[in-house]
Amino acid sequence: MRKKERRNMLEEIPVLKDNLVLEVAEQEKYLIVPRSAWLERVATKLLKQPTQRRIKLDEHGYFILSQMDGETSIPEMEERFSRTFGNEDGMSLSRLVRFLQIMDSYSWLQWKRG
């Protein structure tokens, strides 16, 4: 049995996958996720559901996702985030890493070596 390779997220650069789009509409911020799974495509046709999901983001989530340009590392993102929103409790890095773990669990991120 092969062991899963552990990686250090702080050494990698997160990139939002190409099929995902950030959108600002009427002062609301969204992440647009296409429904690409086989069952979702069938449901969109039979049940007349939208072909994409619109996930509403708060200003923190939008800020982090907008920083993913393929060149910005996680420590750089955390520094920009702290400058913009403050870091009174010293937990911004752990919150950022947790947010990225959640995004990665949905397979919405790609990772580049830093």
Residue pairs with C-beta under 8 A, 6 or more apart in sequence:
7 111
9 74
9 97
9 100
9 101
10 73
10 74
10 75
10 97
11 113
11 114
12 73
12 74
12 111
12 112
12 113
12 114
13 70
13 71
13 72
13 73
13 74
13 111
13 112
13 113
13 114
14 68
14 74
14 100
14 103
14 104
14 109
14 110
14 111
15 68
15 69
15 70
15 109
15 110
15 111
15 112
16 22
16 65
16 68
16 108
16 109
16 110
17 107
17 108
17 109
17 110
19 34
19 36
20 31
20 32
20 33
20 34
20 108
21 31
21 32
22 29
22 30
22 31
22 32
22 57
22 62
22 65
22 66
23 29
23 30
23 31
23 32
23 54
24 30
28 56
29 56
29 57
29 58
29 59
29 61
29 62
30 54
30 55
30 56
30 57
31 54
31 55
31 57
31 61
31 65
31 108
32 52
32 53
32 54
32 55
33 52
33 53
33 55
33 108
34 51
34 52
34 53
35 41
35 43
35 44
35 49
35 50
35 51
35 52
35 53
43 49
44 50
44 51
57 65
60 81
60 85
61 99
63 81
63 84
63 85
64 77
64 81
64 96
64 99
64 100
65 103
67 76
67 77
67 80
67 81
68 109
70 112
72 80
73 114
74 93
74 96
74 97
74 100
75 93
77 96
78 92
78 93
78 96
81 87
81 92
81 96
82 92
85 92
100 109
103 109
104 111
